[in-house]
Amino acid sequence: GAVVSQHPSRVICKSGTSVKIECRSLDFQATTMFWYRQFPKQSLMLMATSNEGSKATYEQGVEKDKFLINHASLTLSTLTVTSAHPEDSSFYICSAREGAGAGEKLFFGSGTQLSVL
Amino acid sequence: DAKTTQPPSMDCAEGRAANLPCNHSTISGNEYVYWYRQIHSQGPQYIIHGLKNNETNEMASLIITEDRKSSTLTLPHATLRDTAVYYCIVRVGAGGSYIPTFGRGTSLIVHP
């Protein structure tokens, strides 16, 4: 299947700093990517839809000024957690849509565990 | 997109078939059924999807009832590595505005 690479896999930062997470589709072009966060023992919560060349669409309750999303190319989307605080500590996962119509599938990165001290 | 209902947990003996049910009674005629799984501390993995015909691939089989209101994912010979949370979701087949959201899924534990 298609491969989505997410980096870094784990990051520890101090409160108040910003952290950038990269999501790359390695062998296909992804017009649309999605960003999720996941707390322990809970399901994936959709944060935003990232569209190449346009502004991201954020889910209700997600602060767009805090979680900056850039999708500048068909293979790269980035999520920047600005001025991170301990409550932002979570598992962040990206996914990319591959194919269309009947053949459409989502492929996911391996996730980024963010710990804010 | 239609809502899905799955049992919160199941267990299965290694080497036996694991049959995971999903209820999607409000599914529309153009909505596909998708299955993904998430092994602990990893990103989810695509397994299989279908519209109304039964589907099989190297990982699993998907049986969708004739009225399409429910489906069953079957792992024919479960191994310990199949221990994961399995998510059943439905989506409109036209792509575009589809927003993939996940419920709580079924936590499958495969034991020796």
Interface residues (C-beta under 8 A of the other chain):
Chain A: G1 V4 Q6 F34 Y36 Q42 S43 L44 L46 T49 F91 I93 C94 S95 R97 A100 G101 A102 E104 K105 L106 F107 F108 G109 S110 G111 Q113
Chain B: Y32 Y34 Y36 Q38 S41 Q42 G43 P44 Q45 Y46 H49 L51 Y87 R91 G93 A94 G95 Y98 I99 P100 T101 F102 G103 R104 G105
